[in-house]
Amino acid sequence: HVQLVESGGGSVQAGGSLRLSCTTSGNRRRSSNCMGWFRQAPGKGREGVAALYTDGSATYYADFVKDRFTIFYDNAKKTVDLQMNSLKPEDTALYFCAADCPTTRASLKVVVTALDFGRWGPGTQVTVSP
C-alpha cells in the first residue's frame, strides 16, 4: 500500500513563507488523477486549500488562499508542493496531502468540498504566530 507523506511544516511569524511537500512512501511512485492540500484547525472541520487534476484540466484554490498559496505538481516524481506566502495566524492548522479522486469529469471544487479523495497523508503542522 503506497502512502502519502507530508513534510515542510513548521512555525513562522505572520508574513512569512513555508513550502509543504507531499511524496509517496517507499520506492514506488504511484500516479493519481488528482492531488490536493487540505487543512484542519483545532475545533474546526477539514477544508480544502488547493488541488489539481494531474492531467492539467483543472486547478482549485480556496478563496482564503488565492494570491498567497500556489500548488505545484511534478509529474516525473508524482509529488505535489504547496508554496505558502504571506502567512496569517488564521492559517495555523494541520495540513494534509490527499490523492485519488473518483473522476476528473466532475467539478474539482465539488470534489474538494466533499473531501472526496481516496488516499490521505498523516498531516504536517503549520503554526503562524502574530
GIHU-V686210 format. One record per helix or strand of 2 or more residues. SS is the DSSP state (H for helix, E for strand). FROM is the first residue (numbers start at 0). LEN is the number of residues. If there is no record, write none. Layout:
SS	FROM	LEN
SS	FROM	LEN
//
This chain:
E	3	4
E	9	4
E	17	7
E	33	7
E	46	7
E	58	3
H	62	3
E	68	6
E	78	6
H	88	3
E	92	9
H	107	6
E	116	4
E	123	6
//
